[in-house]
Amino acid sequence: MARRWILLPALALGGVWWWAVLRIVLVPENTGLVEGVVAAGGWGLSLLPVHVASARQRRPPL
């Protein structure tokens, strides 16, 4: 159940990001600040190290 509340907003934000990127690529003369901010923000989020997560148990140092 909790996955759905995470998945739906993620899909919606991904759709908005794709809309902005495609609008910039296909109609560059009619794009504005909103499309640029959305595209840059989504690209910036992709640079975050999301594969790094806190461990549930601490491991002893080597």
GUMIMI-644322 format. One record per residue (C-alpha): residue in one letter; chain; x, y, z. Coordinates in steps of 0.001 Angstrom, whole numbers, plus 500000, padded with zeros to 6 digits. Layout:
> resn/chain/px/py/pz
> A/A/X/Y/Z;
...
END
This chain:
> resn/chain/px/py/pz
> M/A/500000/500000/500000;
> A/A/502757/502450/500873;
> R/A/504513/501799/497569;
> R/A/501547/503194/495678;
> W/A/501806/506525/497500;
> I/A/505436/506756/496461;
> L/A/505058/505413/492941;
> L/A/502200/507640/491776;
> P/A/503874/510977/492616;
> A/A/507156/509694/491177;
> L/A/505441/508815/487909;
> A/A/503666/512168/487815;
> L/A/506892/514102/488409;
> G/A/508649/511984/485802;
> G/A/505894/512801/483327;
> V/A/506222/516518/484034;
> W/A/509990/516267/483546;
> W/A/509571/514491/480197;
> W/A/506993/517077/479134;
> A/A/509468/519881/479859;
> V/A/512382/518178/478111;
> L/A/510360/517282/475019;
> R/A/508929/520788/474857;
> I/A/512439/522257/474988;
> V/A/513661/519887/472264;
> L/A/510659/520009/469933;
> V/A/509474/523626/470322;
> P/A/512503/525622/471496;
> E/A/511091/528991/470414;
> N/A/508042/528693/472711;
> T/A/509660/527411/475882;
> G/A/509965/529499/478974;
> L/A/511425/529614/482426;
> V/A/509154/526889/483818;
> E/A/510303/524259/481340;
> G/A/513940/525137/481925;
> V/A/513631/524971/485698;
> V/A/511769/521646/485599;
> A/A/514273/520096/483191;
> A/A/517298/521345/485128;
> G/A/515806/520303/488459;
> G/A/515058/516789/487245;
> W/A/518537/516463/485817;
> G/A/520007/517701/489085;
> L/A/518028/515108/491034;
> S/A/519469/512403/488819;
> L/A/522920/513319/490094;
> L/A/522047/512494/493702;
> P/A/523533/509266/494980;
> V/A/520208/507593/495669;
> H/A/521850/504183/495721;
> V/A/523427/505125/499039;
> A/A/521138/504262/501921;
> S/A/521655/504125/505636;
> A/A/522383/500679/506950;
> R/A/519930/499138/509384;
> Q/A/522734/497573/511357;
> R/A/526144/499042/511901;
> R/A/528980/496900/510740;
> P/A/532158/496816/512776;
> P/A/535083/498646/511162;
> L/A/537650/496550/509391;
END
